[in-house]
């Protein structure tokens, strides 16, 4: 039986565990034996029961010296676990550039190494540059969540592929019947984000203040207990509501009129945000940053708008137009529904399985024909 040893270690860039989860489920369905080495508690990962889990201890402390000691211990534990488990013919599949020590152990045993890179810093420090160097010398294949991320890193690894994440099959199956108009409810602007300053939370609050006749719903996906200490959210507005990500997560997409991402591209280039595709599956227009991976998912003016998150007056104007021009809104909504259907879990599963079985492919070449996005050209993706 073909074997994959997956490594999922937490890092400061907070890649989405759901992407890795979906990849491993695809491999299990395709007949791979999958072991998972992770530092994350089981309640944050919802992997198949057929995935055997191995825990690397990751002690949390505010003491700088102890933090270094605990990190070195966890890295040694990870190294010897992979060294013991891997053998020639296996594939060690790491969820980011951080667990390079696992890749080194795999290389010693002549196992293949696949990286799945979701995010990197806009301004890499010395450690980040070292991790990229280690990726270049240890990787057999690198998977990216967007073509812009692939182009920005400019790795020397021979085999590189872009595979766009998709909403899960459960999300699509449980989707409430999408509507292409909003006449029976208030115009609601929704943003779903972790509690990070560079994600544009302050700008979202300013928009709410600027557009008092609209509802603004901010859904916090991490560190919700820190909301009270987050200065931009100390402003109390009657049209601004703050929510924790809950079990009825899909209701936010149903109630939204527009879903927005306001990441500051000077600090953080969004390589992917599956919430944009989730919104489009509900027929909701989207507003995304004009730089980064999200512009690969839409054709601006057809499915939404791409612009600088600091351009709040222009964004406010766009929201006013969408809220008052029913015909335009319906056209964009219908286009979003049609476009979202190109990003299916089945296609994602086939692409992942194909790569791990040793096959190369052209990714989403049909999107290039659809709206001519330069990032989706065959030359960029192979």
N, C-alpha and C positions, 0 to 999 in steps of 0.2 A: 504493500500500500504506500502511495506517495505521502510524504510527511512534511508538514510545515511547523516550525517552531516560531510562534509569534511573540514579539516583545513589545509591551505597552507600558512605558514609563512616563509618569507625569513630568511635564516641563513648563517653563514660564510662558510659553506661547499658547498654551491651552488648546491644543488641537482637539477636534471633536471626536470623542470616543465612538460616536455612532457610525462614523465612516469606517473605522477599523472593525467595529462590530459587524457591519454589513459585509465587509470583505471576508471575514472569517466564516460567516454563515454561508457565503457563496462557495468557499473552498470545501466546507463540510458536505454541502449538497453535491459537490462534484466528486466526492469520494476521497478527499484528502484526510489523513489523520492529522489533527491540529492540537498542539500543545500551546498554552498561553502562559508566558511569564509576565507578571504584572506587579506593579507597586500599588495599584489602586484597590480600594476595598470592593468587595463583590457587589455591593449595592449600587455602585456607579457604572457597572458593566453588565449588560444583559446578553451574554453570549449563549450560544446553544449549549445544551447539556452535554453534547458530544465533544465539546472543547474541554480538555483537561487543564485545569488551572494550577499554576505554581506561583506562590507569593514571594516577592522580594521585599524584605522589610525596609520601610522608608520612614524612619523616625522624624517627627516634626519638632523643631526647637527654634527659639529666637537667639540662642547663643551661637555667635559666628564660628567659634572654634569647634564646638560640638557638631555644628551643621556640616563642616568640612569632614570631620571624622566619620559621621554617619553616612555621608555621601560616598566616601572611599570604601566603607564597609559594604554598602549596597552594591557598588560597582564590582567589587571583588566577588561578592555572592553571585551577581549576574554573570560574570565572566566564567566562573567555574560551573554554574548551572548549564550554560550553553555549551561549554567545553565537554561536559559529561553527556549531554543529551544529543548533540548533533553528530552527524556522520556524513561521509560522502554521499551525494544524491539528495540530501535533505535541503530544504530552503529555510533560512532564517529571515523572518519578515518583521522589520522594525517600523514603528509607527511615526518616527521622526528622526532627525539627525542626532538626537541626544544620546541614545544608548549605543554609541560606537563601540563600546567594549564588547557588546554582544556580537557585533560584526567581526571584530578581531578574533574572538573565540571560534566563530564559524569558519573563518578563513584558515585557521590552524587545522581544522578538521576537513578542509576541502568541501565545505558545504556552500551552497549559493547564498547570496545576500541580496534581499530586496528591501529597498527603503520606500516608505509611503510618506512623502513630505507634504504637509498641509499649510504650514506658515513658517516664515522666517522674518527676522527684523529688517526694517527699512535701513537702519544704520547699524550694521553688524559690529560687535566688539571683537576683541581678540579671541575670546572663547568661541564665538559664532564662526569666525573664520577658520579656527582649528577644526570645528565639527564638519564644516564644508570640505576641508582638506581630507579628513578621515572618510567622508562619504565618497569622495573621488577615488580613493585608493582601495576601499573595501567593497563598494557596491558592484553587483553584477547587473542590476536593473533598478531604476528609480521611477516611481510612480508619482505624478504631481496631480494636485486637484484643479490646477488651471494652467493654461498655456503661458500666461503672463509670469507666473511664478517660475516655470521652467526656463523661460527666456531670461528672467532677472538673475537667476542663480548661475546660469551658463556653466553647468557642470561638464566635466570631461568624460563622464561615464558613457560608454558606447550606447547602451540601451536605455532609453528614456521614453516614457509614455505619459500622456495626459488622459486621465479618466475622471470625468465629472461625477461627483456624488449625486445621488437622487433622493427624494423623499422615500421613506420605507414603504414596503408593500402594505403594512398595517395602516400607515397614515393615509395612503390613497384609498384603501378599502373602507376606512372609517370616515372618509371625507363626507361632510354634509353637502347636500346638493348645492353646487355653486350658483350664485346669482350674478347677473351681469348688469345690475343696476342697484342703486342705493336709496331709492325714493321713499322707502318706508322706514328709514332709520337715520339717525344723525350721521354726518360725515365724520368718520373716525380714522385717525392716523395712528398706526401701530408701529412700534419699534421693539424688536426682540434682541436683547444684548446682555453680555456679562457686565458687571459693574466696573467698567474701566473708563477712565477719563478720555482716552483717545478714541473711544467708540462713539463720541458725539452726543453724549447725554446732556451736556450743558447746552448744546445747540438745539436739541429737542425741546428742552424747557423754554428756550427763547422763542422757538416757533409757536409753542403753546400760548405764550404771552402775546405774541404778535397776531394770533388767529383765535380770539376768544370764542368765536361762534362754532369752532370745531372741537371734537373730542380728541384728546391725545392719550394714548394708552402705552405705557412703558412696561415691558415684561422683562424682568431681571432673571437671568438664567443661572447666575452664580453669586455667592457672597451676599444674599439678600439681607442677612442679619447686619450688614454694614451700611445699609441704605441711610439710616439715621445719621451716620457720620460722613456721608458723601455730600459735600458742600453744595453742588449745583441743585440737589434735590431738597434743600431746605426751603426753597421757594414754594409757597402754597398757592396753587391756582385752582379755581373751581372746575376747570376743564381738563386738568391733568390728573390721571390715575396711574398708580404704580402697583404692579402685580408681581407676585412670585410665579415662576413657571410651575404650573400645577398639572394634575392628571388630565384635566380637560383642556389641555394645551391647544387643541384644534379649534376651540371656540373663538380664540383670538383672531384666527384667520377668517372665520365665518363672519364675525362682527366688524372686521376691518373694512374700510373703503380703500385705503392705500397702505402698503407696507413699505417702510423706509429704512435705509441704512445710511448713517451719517458719519462713518469712520473718517478720522482725520488722516488723509493720505500722506501728510508730512511726517506723521509718527508711525502709522500702521497701514500697510497696503493689504487690504482684504483680498486674500487669494480665493476664498470661496465662502459662501453663506447659504446653506441649504434652505434657510427661511425664505429666501427670494423665490426659489422654485416652489416651496410650499404655498406661498402667496399666489403664485401664478396658477397653481393647481386649483385654487379657489377663484380664479378669474380676477384677481386684484392687481391693479397697476402698481408698479414699484418705482422707487427712487433710490438710485445707487451712486456710489462715488464714480467720478469720471476716469479714475485710474485704478488699476488692479484687476483682479480676476472676475469681478462681478459684471463688468461690461461685456464679458464673453457670453453671458447667459441671456442677454436681451439685445434687441435692436432698439436703441433709443428712439423715442417718439412713437414707436409701434407698440412696445410693451411697457413703456414707462419713460423715465428720464434719468440721464446720467449727468451729474454736475458736482462741483466742488461743495463740500458740506459747509464751508464758511460763507457761501453765497446765499445767506438766509432769505434775503429779499426776493431773489429769483425763485428759490424753492417755495416760498410763501405764495408767490404769484402763480406758480404751477399748481399748487394745491387749490387755490381759489378757482382756477380755470377748471380743474377736474371736478370740483364740487358744484359748479354751476352749469357746465356744458354736458348735459346728459348724453347727447349723441356721441361726443368724443369719448366720454367715459365708457360707454357701452362698446364702442369700437375697440378701444384698448383692452377692455376686459375680455372680449371674445378672442382677440389675438393672443392674450396671455394663456387662456385655456388651451388653445390649439398648440401653442409653442411648448407649453409645459409637457405635453404628451410625448415630446421627443426624448425627454429625460426619464426613462423608466427603470425601475429596479431590475427588471429582467435583462435589460441591455447592460447595466452596470455589472450584474452577476456574470454575464457571458464574457465581458471584457476582462474581469479579474481572473476567471477560470482559464481563459485563453492564454493570458500572460503566464500564469503559473504552470501551464502545460507547455510553455516554451514557444508560443506562437506570437508573432508580431502582427500589428494591425494599424490601419488608419482610423483615428478616433473621430467620430462625428463628422465625417466628410460631408454629410448631407446638410449640415448647418452652414457650411461655406456656400453652398448653392442657394440656401434659403435667404441669407442676407449679407453675404460677402464679408464677414468679419475677418480681418487680417490674421487674428490669432488662431483661426480655425483652418488655416491653409495646411495642405499636406506637408509642405516644407517645414513648417513650424513644429509639427507634431511628431516627426520621425527623426 
